[in-house]
Amino acid sequence: MDASLLVGLILLPPIAVSAFNGLVGLFVPAWRGRELLIGTLGTLAVAVPFAAAVALFVGFDAGYLAGHGPPGEVVRYFTWMATGDLSIDFAYRVDQLSLIMTLIVTGVGALIHLYSIGYMKGDSGFWRFFAYMNLFIFAMLNLVLAENLIVLFLGWEGVGLCSYLLIGFWYTDRKNAVAANKAFIVNRIGDFAFLIGLFVLFHALGPALDGPFGFDYATLLAPETLSLLGGGTALAVALLFFLAATGKSAQIPLFIWLPDAMAGPTPVSALIHAATMVTSGLYLLARLSPLMLMAPEAMAVVAVVGAATALMAATIAITQNDIKRILAYSTVSQLGFMFMSAGVGAFFVAIFHVMTHAFFKACLFLGSGSVIHAMHHVEHDLEHRGLLPGHESEGPHGLRAERLPYDGPFDAQDVRTMGGLRRFMPLTAITFLVATLAIAGLPPLAGFFSKDEILYSAFLYGLNDHSWAYFVWIVGLITAVLTAVYMGRCYLLTFEGSPRWPANMDVRPHESPRTMTIPLVVLAVLSALGGFLGLPHVLGQSWIHHWLGAEYGGPVAEPELELAVSPATEWGLLALGAGIAFGGLALAWWWWGRRGLEFDARLRQRSGALYRWASRKWYWDEAYDAAIVQPLVGGARQGLAPFDERVVDGAVNGTAAVIQRAAGVMRLAQTGVVHAYALAIVFGVVLVVALMLFI
């Protein structure tokens, strides 16, 4: 089938259905109640692009495996802008990297849309939710399929806008609106760096190339073009694009928005954290990998920042009690692993972990949504029976309200109110367990292979005269242990042990509907099997490496390394990775499986200030508030507000006063006497004639 037609089938359904559901829902209130139809259309708008992407992949893969596959096909629609040395085409590229990202976005996105039909049932903004979700998918597809950096930036800004709309979906709750604003503002910092990077590239390459420069990858990443960039320019551009990536992909210093993004509905969290927005930064670095490799200093910064982010977020995750916040900091930590991989030149491994992470993190978030869905029913039942703390009277069955395991109101997202859910929600528990073992890196699940490849790549890079990479490798090992520990804690406190909500013998949760459990099963299977696409060298051929790697005709560049790791060493590294996963999970079971919440109290007591700092996110928000927000706000109030009031407003008000006074003088000429008007006309005619005769 023609590639342009398939690309159209990928891009048009999401934007068309988004506009349809949004506009019809806005102007035809009766449409808003057709939830099943709205949800079905919204899901098909992502499933059809997935089918088209599969068709492209199969056709592309057949030629590739035969040894004569094309390096990529460009579909051009029209020239977007053309002036002087600049000419931008609205065009899309179909190659190995864009195809695998499109399959992830549409495949996982379709499952999340299907899940949302059950999760959002009965919500007054159901129609608006699916309109936003489809628009999000469209923006992300523009980003990953773009043929040039300008069209990519269009999708880049689009996912930023959609994240604002979806995080603040329940905008009547102030904390949701604040979280949406925070995400939008923090991402603007990274977007500004992206723009500066574009300006620097155009300034360096625009006049130097024959013909107009369009930021297209074929021209930009060609060796003869990159040779025109000096070392300082390449370093500046690489760091600017990395700063842009830290915004979208939540790395130090711009990670602070992502945990607060939990304010949105759980399907939004799954979409942002697993398949779309947070992968944008990694995709950008992988797409620009030939440029990034020209700046080894920038690569070191990428790897070290990724390692620091991974470790920091993992320490925070251990102290969290909100199930979605645990997973949010887990996402930040796993993204750190991906940046570690990119920083040591293993860009294809970073994309491999993007893929496996999409599977198990989507499964975890949707599983948490299933749990929250059930616990909200528990909360409503307890409220109806009058059994929540604060109710003095006995319930209808003579039951009294019980104390919660913490101070404060009942929270359906707090793992301390859960426990023992496996017996009530077996399917959710099994799928959540599979995803937990996968992210912990337990062999042979998906996370084991992708995480092992990251650690192996860091070790290999250190072996090749980059000693700083050993630091990254060690931090990665420590973080891998912490990942297994905090994810084991999350599963154990949620699904094992005894129920901890009030009146748990009488009030019981139930399993979620099929629209929610079917996606969980599919994602759990992918979490178990997805890692076999990237087998390590000693176990066989890595399909993902052969698909993406430049040495095999793919678009992702790799550094030239002289030294290799021996098979015995590689087996040892594999055993170390497996041992870390087993050890971390064993610690989690020993601590929380046997002692439950009691160990939380012991850990808090033994760790002292460290636990308090970690639970407060190492005071990043407070530091930014003290160092940036308050000085800016205070400076604006003290310096800019008087200027605005006296100069800007004064000029506007002064102009109005002058015009008012001039009008007051001129209105005196309006006497209402016809004879006076006639006399004025005569004088005017005489004046005009005199001017014509004598001048």
N, C-alpha and C positions, 0 to 999 in steps of 0.2 A: 504494500500500500504506500502511496505517496507520503513522503515525510512531512511536507507542508500541511497535508490534510490531518495527519496524526497529531502534529504539534497544535493545530487548531482545535482538535478534539480534546487536547490536554488543557488548553488555556481558556477556551470559551465557556464550557459548562459551569465552572465555579462562578465566574463573574456574571454570567447570564442569570443563573438561579439566585445568586445573591441579590441582584437588582430586582428580580421578580418578587421574591419573598419579601424583600424590604419595602418596595414601593406598594405592592398590593396590600401588605399588612398595614402599611401606614395609612392608606386611603380607603381601604375596605375592611372595617373592623370585624366583619363576619368571618373573614379569612383567618383571623388569628386563632380561632377555635379549632381549625382543621390541623391538629397537631401531627397526626400520623402522616397525612399527605405532605405537610411542610417538611417533616423529618425525612420522609422517603425521598422527596425531591432533593433535599440538601445532601443526603448520603449518596444518591446517584450522581450528583454533580461532582463528587470526588471519586466514586467508583468507576465512572466512565473514563476519566483521565488515567486512572490506574490501568484499565484494560488497554487504552491506547499506548501507554508507556510500555506495557508488557509486549505489545505488538512491535513497537520500535526496538525493544531489547532483543526479542527473538530474531528479528531480521538482522539487526546489527551483530548479534552474537554468532549467527550462522556464518557470516562472512569472516568474522574475527577468528573463529575456531579453525576455519579453513586456511587461515594464514594470509588472506587478502582483504581483510576488513578495512574500511576507510578510517582515517584518523578522526573523522568527525564531519558531520554535514551541517551546513549553515542554511537556515530558512530565513530569507529576507522578505519583509513585507513592504516597507516604504522607507524613504529617507525622512527621519524625524526632524533634524535641523542641519543646516549647512550654511556656514559663513566663514569666509577667509580660510584659515588653515584647519578649520574644524568641520567635520561632516559625520553625523551620527545616524546610523541606520537603526530602524526598529527591526531587529533581527534576533534569532534564537539559534543556539548551537546544540546539536544532538551529538554527544560523544560519550565516552565511557563514564566520565565523572558526572555529567549532567543527568545521564540515564539512571545511574544508581541512586542519586539524590532524588530524582523525580519518583522513582519507585518507592523510596522510603516515605516521602512526603505524602503521596497519594495513597499508598497501601496502608500505612499506619493511620493516616488522616481519615480514610474511609471507615476503619474500625472505630475510631473515636467518634465519628459522626453517628454511626449506628448505635454505639453505646449511649450517646447523648439523647436519643429518642426516649429511652427509658429514664435516664437520670433527670432530664429537664421536664418530664411530664408534669403538667399542671402549672408550670411557671407562666406568669402573665406575659413575660417577654420572650416566649418560645420562638415566635416568628423572627424576632429581632436577633436572637441568639444564633440561629442558623444562617441568617443573612451575614452576620459578622464572621462566622466560622468559614463560610464559603469564600468571603472576601479575603480572609487570612490565607487560605490555600492558594487563591489566585496570586496574591502578592508573593508568596513563597515560590511558586512556580516561575514567576517572572525572574526572581532572583537566581534560581539555580539553572534556568535555561537560557539566560541572557547571553548574547554573543559579545557584548561589550560592557565596560564598567558603568556606562551611563544608564543603560537599561537595567543592569544589576542594581544600581543605586535607586532606581524607581521602585523595584521590589523591596529593597532594603528599607526605604522609608515607608513603604506600604505595610510591611509586617510591624514596624514600629507603631503606626497609626492603629492597626487592628489590635495589637496587644493592649494599647490604651483603652480601646472600646471594650475589649473582653475582660480585662482585669477589673475595670470599673463597671462591669455589666450591671451589678446590683448597686447602682450609684446612689440610691437613697441612703445607704449605709455610709457614713462619712469615711470610715477607715478604708473602704473599697475605693472611694474617689481619691483619697490621699495616696493609696498604693498605685493607682493608675497614673496619677500625676508624677509620682516619683519615678516610675518606669519610663515615662515619656521624657522627663527632663534629663535623667541620667543618660539615656540613649542619645539625646541630642549632643552630648559632649563627644561621644564616639563618632557620631555622624559628622560633626564639624571636622574632626581629624580626617575622616574619609574625604571630605571636600577639599581640604588642604592638600591631601595626597594627590587628588586629581589635578589640582592647580599646578603642583610641582611637576608632575609628569608632563602636563601639557607644555609648561614653560621649557622643560628640558628637551622634549621630543618633537613638539609641534613644528618649530622652525627648521629642525634638523632633517626631517623626513621629506622625501619627494612626494608631493601631493598632500591632500587633506589628511589629518590625523583623526581617527574615529574611536580611539580607545578599544578597538576590537582586539580579541586575544591573539588572533593569528599574526597581527602586526606587532602588538605590544610585547608579546613573549617570544618573538623571533630572536635568535641569537644576534643577528646584525643590529636589531633595535636595542636590545639590552646592552650591547657593547657601547652604545652612545651615552649611557648613563655613567657618570663618574662614581667612584666609591662612596663619596659623601652623599650624593644624591640618592643612590640606591639605598643607603642606610637610612636616610631621612624618610624616604617613601615607605620602606619596610616597617619602620617604627610607627609611622602615621597609620598605616593600614592595620598594624597590630593593635594600636590604641582603639581604632574603630571596632576591631574584633572583640576587644575586651568589653565593649559596651553591649553588643548583641549576645555574646557568649559568656557574659557574667564572670569575668576574671578581675583580679586586683588590678586597678583600683575601682573599677566600675561594676562590681558584682552586687552591690547593695540592693539593687532593685528586685532581683530575682526571688529571694525568700518572701518579700512582701507581695509578689504576684500571686501568692496563694489565696488572696482575697477573692479572686474570680472563681467561677464554678469549676469543679474538679476536671471536667473534660477540657477546659481551657488550660489548666495546669498541665495536663497530659500532652496537649498539642504543643504548647510553648516549650515544655521541658524535654520532650522526647523527639519530636519529628520536625519541628519547624524553626522557630526563631533562634533558639540557642545554638543551633548548628550553623547558622549563617556565617559566624566569624571563622569557624574551621573551614567551611567551604571556600570562603574568600582566600584564606591563606593557602589552601591546597590548589586553588585555581591559579594563584600567583606564585606557585612554588618555584618556578625558574627565577623570578625576581627575588624572592626571599633568600634563596641560596646564594645570591650575590652579596648578601650582607651577613656574614657569620656572626658579627657582634649582635645584630638584631635577633638572630636565631638563638643565641645564648640567653638573651633577655626573655624571649618567648618561653623557652624551656624552664628557666628559673622561676619566672612569674607563675607558670602553670603548676610547677611543683609546690610553690608556696601556697597557691590558692587551694590546691587539692588537700594539702595537710591541714590548713586552717579550717576549711569547710568541714572536714571530717571530724575535727575536735569539737566543732560546734554541734554537729549532728548528734553526737553521743549525749548531749545535755538537753536536747529538745524533747517535748512531750506531745506536741501537736503532730499527728501522723503525716500531714502534708508538709509541715516544716522539716521534718526529718528527711523526707524525700527531696525537698527543695535544696537543702544543703548537700544532700547526696549528689544532686545534679551538678551543683557548683563544683564539687570535688571531682566528679567524673569528667567534667569539662576540663578541669585542670590536668587530668591524665592525657586528654586529647592534645592539649597545648604542649605538654611535655613531649609527646610524640612528634608533633610538628616542629618543635624546637630542636630536635636531634635529627631532623631531615626525613623522618619516616612519615611523610604526609599521607601515604596510602594507608598506613596503620591507623592514623587519626581518623580517616574516613571509615575504616573497618570498625573502629570503636563507636563512631557515630551511628553506624548501622545496628550493631548489637545493643548499644545503649538505647536506641529507639525502641527495640523490642522489649527489653526487660523493664525499662523505666516507664514506658506506656502501660505495660501490664501492672506495674506497681502502683502507678497513680490511679489507673482505673480500678484496681483492686481496693485502694484506699477509698475511692469514691463509693464503691459497693458497701464497704464497711460503714462509711459515714451515712450513707443512705439508710442502712439498717439501724444505726444508732440514733438517727433522727426519729425514726419510728418508736424506738425505745423511749426517747425523751418525751415525745408527744403522749405516749401511753402513761408514762410516769406522771406527767402534768395532769392528765385526765383523771388519774386515780388519786392525785394529791399526795404523791409519795416522794416528791423531790424535797431536798432540804429547804427549810423555810416554811413548809406547810405544817402547821401545828396540829391539825385535825387528823384523825385516822382515815385511811382510805376506805373504800366501800367494802373491802373484805376484812376489815379490822387490822390492816397493816399500817405501821407507822413509817414515816420517812426515815431513811437511813443516811448516815454521814457518807460523804464522798471521800475518796482517798486523798483529797487535797482540799485546800481552802478555796472557796469561790463557787460560782454557779456551775451547773452541769454543762459540760462541753462535749458535743458529739464527736469531736475530732481528737480528743485527748486520749492517748493510749492508756492512761491510768484509769479511765472509766471502762475499759474494755476487758479483755481476758476471756479465754474459753470460747471464742467465737467459732473455732473450728467445728464444734459439734452442731452449731446452728447454720453455718455457712460453709459447708464442706468444699464446694467448688471454688468459691472465692479463696478459701484458705489454701487449697492445693496449688492454684495458679500463682497466688502470692508467694508461696514457699518456693516454687520453681524459679520465679523471677528473683527472689532473695538469694537463692543459691547461685544463680547466674551472675548477679552483680557482685557477689562475694568472690567470684572467681573459682568456683568449685568445678573440677573437671568431671565430665567433658562438656559442660554447658557453655553457652556462647561467651559469657564474660571471661571465662578462663583463657580462651584462645586470644581474644583481642587484648586483654590486659597483659597477658604474657608477652605478646608481641611488642607492646609498648615498653615494658621493662627490658626485654631483650634488646630492643633498638637503642635504648639509653645506655645499656652496658656496652654494646658494640661501638657506639659513638665515642664513649669514653676510652675504649681500647685503641681507637684511632686518633690519638694525640689530642683529645678534647677532655682533659681531666675533670673539668667542671661537670661533665655529664655523669660522672660517678656520684656526685652529690645528688643530682636529679634522680638517679637510679635508687639510691638509698632512701630518699624521701618517698619515692614511689612504693618501695617495699613497706615502709612504715604505714603509709596511707592505705595500702592494700589490707594490712592487718586491721586497721581501724574501720575500714569499710565492712569487713566481715563481722566485726564486733557490733557496730551500731545497727547494721541491717538485721543481724541475728536478734538483737535486743528488740527492734521494731516488730519483727514477726512474733517473738515469744510473748511480749507483753500484750499483743493484739489478739492472738489466736490460741495461745496455750494457757495452761493454768486454770484457775477458777474465775468465773465472772465477777467483776468488781462494781457493776452498776447496782443501784438500790433495787431491792425486791427482785433479785435476779431469778428466784425460783418461780415467780409469777409473771414477770415481764420478760419476754424473750424476743430477740431479733429473728429475722427470716432472710432466706437467700434472695438475691436480687432477681429480676425478671430476665428472660432469655436474651433480650436485646442488650443487656449489660453483661451477661455471663459468656455469651458466644465470643465476643471480642477478647475476653480474658483467656479463653481456651486457646484461640488462635495465636495470641501473643505469647502465651506460655510455651506453646510448641516451637514457635520461632526463637524464643529465648533459650530453648534447649538445643535446637539444631543449627541455629544461625552461625555459630562459631566454626563449623566445619568448612565454611567458605574461605577461611584463612588459616589453614593448618601450618604449623611451624615446619622449618626445613627438614627436621629429622623425622617427621611423621608423614611427609608427602609434599605435594605441590600446593602452594597457596593460590587459590583462584583469584582472590581479591588483588594480590600483587600482580599477577599476570594480566588482570583486567585493567588496572589503573596505572601501573608502572610505566614510566617513559621508555625504559629499555625494551619493553614489549609492545611499544606503539601506543601507550596510553598518554594522557595529558598531564600526569602528576610526576614532577621531576624528583630525582633522588640524588643525594651527595655521592661522590666517588670515594669509596672506602677501600683502603689497601689491605687491612688486616681483617680476617674472618675469625669467627668463634668455632672451636673444634666441636665435633658432634658430642663428645663427652661433656664438654662445658655446657652445651645447649641442653642436653638431658638434665644436667644438674640444675640449670636455671628453671627448666620445666618443673622439676621436683620441688624446687624452692617455692615457686608460685603456687603449686598445689598444696604444699605444706602450710604456707601462709593462710590460704583459704580454710583449710581444715582446722588449723590452730585458732584462727580468729572466731570461727563458728563454735568451736569447742569452748573457748573462753566465754562467749556469749551464753551458751547453754549452762556452763558452770555457774556463772554469775546471776543471770536473770531467769534461766529455766528452773533453777532450784530455789532461788530466793525471791524472785519477782521484784516488786517495788522496794523491798527491804534493801536490796543491793544499791538501788538509786540513792537512798538515804546514806548508806555507808560510803559510796563513791563521793557524794557531795561533802561528807564530813572529812574524809581523808584527803581530798584534793584541795579543799579550802578555797583560796583566792583563785586558783587556776580554773576550778569548776565554775566559780561565779563569773569570771571574765569570759570563759567560753560560752556560758549560757546567755551572756549579754552580747554575744557576737563580737567579742574582743573590743567592744566599744567603738566599732567603726562608725556607726551612725552618729554617736555622740561626738567623735573626733571631727567628722565632717561638719557637723552642726556648729561646733565651736570654732573651727578653723576657717570655714568657708561661708556657711549659711548666715550665721549671726553677724559676722563682719560685713557681709554684703547688704543684709537687711538693715543693719544699724547705719552703715555708710549711706545707704539710699535715703534713710529717714533723716539723717543729719545733714547730708550734703546735697542730694539730688531733690529731695522733697521741697526745700525752700526755693531752689532754682526753678523747679517745675511750677511752684505756686506763684512766685514773683515775676519770673522772666517769661516762661512759656504761657502760663495762664494770664499773666499781666499783659503780654503782647496781644493775645486774643481778646481779652476784655477791653484793652485800650483801643484796639481797632474798632471794636463794636461801639465804644463810647464816642470816638471821633466821627464815625459814620452817623451815629444818632444825633450828635450836635449839628453836623453839616446838614442833615435832613431837616432838623428843626429850623435852621436858617432858610433853607430853600423852600420850605413849606409856606413861608411868608408870602412868596410870590403867588401862591394859589389863593386869590381873593374871592373867587366866585362871581366877580363882576364881569359881564360880557364885554362892556366897553373897554375895560382895562386890557382884556385879552386881545381885542381888535387893535388897540393902540400898540401893543407889544408886537403884533404881527407886522403892522406897518413899519415900525422902527426896524424890525428885522429885515424886511424886504429892502428898505432903504440902505441898510448896512451892507447887505450882500451885493446890491447893485454898485455901491460906492467902491467896494473892494474889487469888483470885476472891472470897473472903469479906470481906477487909478493905481492898481497894483499889477 
